[in-house]
Amino acid sequence: MDTIIRIITPKEKEMREKFPELYKQVDRLNKLIENTETEKLNQLTKINLRGSVI
């Protein structure tokens, strides 16, 4: 799996410090979206592999 590096701006850092619970939820949602997209890609890859000769 690839490593994703995010650059956090000073403003975002400030907001994360002011609203830590909100950003925990945002981070959880982003992770859920990322996992869902990865799962969709994995399913498409499996479908493509079934249709090809290996």
Buried (B, 14 or more C-beta within 10 A) or exposed (E): EEEEEEEEEEEEEEBBEEEEEEBEEEEEEEEEEEEEEEEEEEEEEEEEEEEEEE
